[in-house]
Structure formats: C-alpha cells, structure tokens
Amino acid sequence: MITTSTLHHSVTLGEQTLTLLNNINITINQGETVAIVGASGSGKSTLLGMLAGLDTPSGGTICIGDTAITRLNEAERAKVRADNIAFVFQNFQLLGSLTALENVALPMEVHNKPNAIDVATEFLTRVGLDKRMHHYPKQLSGGEQQRVAIARAFACNAPYLFADEPTGNLDSATGTLIEDLLFELNTEHKTTLILVTHDNALAKRCDRIFTMQAGTLTENPSHTAN
C-alpha cells in the first residue's frame, strides 16, 4: 500500500513561488492499477517521482507499506526503491552499450539477485523478444525497446511498478500491444501499477483514475475499469 498525507511541494523561481503539489491525500492499495491524468505541467510526473521516492516533497508524508520514505535519507530511500520499485519510462532509459539481455539483467546484478541472466532471458522471452535479446537498443524498434524496458521492470519482481507515459513515443498499434503487455504481466504478478498518461483509453483500463489540475489531485468516483 502507498499512502500520502498532506503532501505538498513548491519551488522558488526568482521572487515567485510555484506550487507543484497541493495537499495530496491518497491511498493506493496493493495490486491496484491507478492512472494519473491531466494537462502538461499539472504536476503528474512530479507526483509520480515523489511516490516512487525519487524526489523529496516540501512537506507531508509518503508511506510505502509501513515505511515513511519522507523521513529517510537518500541512501535509505535508495534501499527502499531497490527492494520495492520498478520503472517504465517514455524514453525507455536503456543503456546503448548493453544488449537487451544485459539491460534487463543489470539491475538484478547490481543488487546481487541470483540467476540474473536466466531471469532476464525468461522475461525477454515472455515479451516476445527471445530472438532479439542479443541486439543493442539501436538495433531495436521503439516498441521492442519498450518491451525490453517492461521486461526489465517485471524481472526485478518489485511490488510497485511506476510508468511515466509508457506509450507516449509509440504509434497507436504498438502502443496497444505495450498496454496489453503491461496489464497482462500486472495481473500475473499482482503488481501495483501506477501510471501517468495523456491517453484516456489507457487510463480507462485502470481500476482508478485521478486527475491532476494545478497541483491538486481528485479521483473520478464514477469510473469503472474497461
């Protein structure tokens, strides 16, 4: 479970103070799929980064399970992220000097998880890249690169998966395939999926939809997942 209490964040630009998050109070239960939608600049990605422990807010509390990550230092938050959190980014974030297999295995190897290559092979096969795992990112299409990123995220076996515009750089047909894969693996592994998107169709596939507007978060109470 992820919870926030009176979460807020602001930055100072010259003489002006800009409020990015304003009194966010949410509870996301284990295994839920949650979409955060809203206009560009509304604070969606800022909130995602805060929930994942990548950034620290100006005030308020964020808890992942029983751990209040807002009370931890960076080294302690890094440990929480390593144990609990995986990411899928819009721009894939693959290392160009590593093959698909090496990209998926690397996070597991960094954290001394056993059988990293075997697990990476299993997940690349699961996402349909068994014949492409020894290719480098520049040799893969955008959709293939995103499938590598998804394999990397799920191979870490993290209970929470954060996705920031996971289909934003893909054409419609490829984006639909990536969406199907995200939700299929999410169901199989009982992962909590929290995503930021401009895609209303993708958002409607989630259990819950929140709208961010000028730093304020509201839930769509009438939403029923497709």
URJO-V124365 format. One record per residue. N is the residue number from 1. RES is the residue in one small letter. SS is DSSP state (H for helix, E for strand, - for the rest). Layout:
n: (N;N)
res: (RES;RES)
ss: (SS;SS)
//
This chain:
n: (1;2;3;4;5;6;7;8;9;10;11;12;13;14;15;16;17;18;19;20;21;22;23;24;25;26;27;28;29;30;31;32;33;34;35;36;37;38;39;40;41;42;43;44;45;46;47;48;49;50;51;52;53;54;55;56;57;58;59;60;61;62;63;64;65;66;67;68;69;70;71;72;73;74;75;76;77;78;79;80;81;82;83;84;85;86;87;88;89;90;91;92;93;94;95;96;97;98;99;100;101;102;103;104;105;106;107;108;109;110;111;112;113;114;115;116;117;118;119;120;121;122;123;124;125;126;127;128;129;130;131;132;133;134;135;136;137;138;139;140;141;142;143;144;145;146;147;148;149;150;151;152;153;154;155;156;157;158;159;160;161;162;163;164;165;166;167;168;169;170;171;172;173;174;175;176;177;178;179;180;181;182;183;184;185;186;187;188;189;190;191;192;193;194;195;196;197;198;199;200;201;202;203;204;205;206;207;208;209;210;211;212;213;214;215;216;217;218;219;220;221;222;223;224;225;226)
res: (m;i;t;t;s;t;l;h;h;s;v;t;l;g;e;q;t;l;t;l;l;n;n;i;n;i;t;i;n;q;g;e;t;v;a;i;v;g;a;s;g;s;g;k;s;t;l;l;g;m;l;a;g;l;d;t;p;s;g;g;t;i;c;i;g;d;t;a;i;t;r;l;n;e;a;e;r;a;k;v;r;a;d;n;i;a;f;v;f;q;n;f;q;l;l;g;s;l;t;a;l;e;n;v;a;l;p;m;e;v;h;n;k;p;n;a;i;d;v;a;t;e;f;l;t;r;v;g;l;d;k;r;m;h;h;y;p;k;q;l;s;g;g;e;q;q;r;v;a;i;a;r;a;f;a;c;n;a;p;y;l;f;a;d;e;p;t;g;n;l;d;s;a;t;g;t;l;i;e;d;l;l;f;e;l;n;t;e;h;k;t;t;l;i;l;v;t;h;d;n;a;l;a;k;r;c;d;r;i;f;t;m;q;a;g;t;l;t;e;n;p;s;h;t;a;n)
ss: (-;E;E;E;E;E;E;E;E;E;E;E;E;-;-;E;E;E;E;E;E;E;E;E;-;-;E;E;-;-;-;-;E;E;E;E;E;-;-;-;-;-;-;H;H;H;H;H;H;H;H;-;-;-;-;-;-;-;E;E;E;E;E;E;-;-;E;E;H;H;H;-;-;H;H;H;H;H;H;H;H;H;H;H;E;E;E;E;E;-;-;-;-;-;-;-;-;-;E;H;H;H;H;H;H;H;H;H;H;H;-;-;-;-;-;H;H;H;H;H;H;H;H;H;H;H;-;-;-;-;-;-;-;-;-;E;H;H;H;-;-;H;H;H;H;H;H;H;H;H;H;H;H;H;H;-;-;-;-;E;E;E;E;E;-;-;-;-;-;-;-;H;H;H;H;H;H;H;H;H;H;H;H;H;H;H;H;H;H;-;-;E;E;E;E;E;-;-;-;H;H;H;H;H;-;-;-;E;E;E;E;E;E;-;-;E;E;E;E;-;-;-;-;-;-;-)
//
